[in-house]
């Protein structure tokens, strides 16, 4: 799951960064929201709907430990983001990014999955570097 999340988020990040660097801030923000919305609805919702349709319309195997805390955290981050956008006239400042990275790290520290996620991302990073190295060696020949 972590690898697929990184695989879908990395292209969105690159496209948004390029758009932002070229001065298309609205496009960058819209890309982030659009890709994440698509991932949530299609990546999570579609398999769930298919499973429920194939199994008499129910799914009771989902573990829901600490789900309320996660929902409240996500809602709080959204409220904070909207408040910052209203305060700055819809201008994203660097300290906003720093704040949200800090909040993400704090949230990650409070979950059991944080270290496993870092380990998976580290393996993904090394795999990507290896693939890039092989591609560069092949391309240079």
Buried (B, 14 or more C-beta within 10 A) or exposed (E): EBEEBBEBBEEBBEBBEEBBEEEBBEBBBEBBEEBBEEBEEEBEEEEEEEEEEEEEEEEEEEEEEEEEEEEEBEEEBEEBBEEBBEEEEEEBEEEBEEBBEEBEEEBEEEBEEBEEBEEBBEEBEEEEEEEEEEEEEEEEE
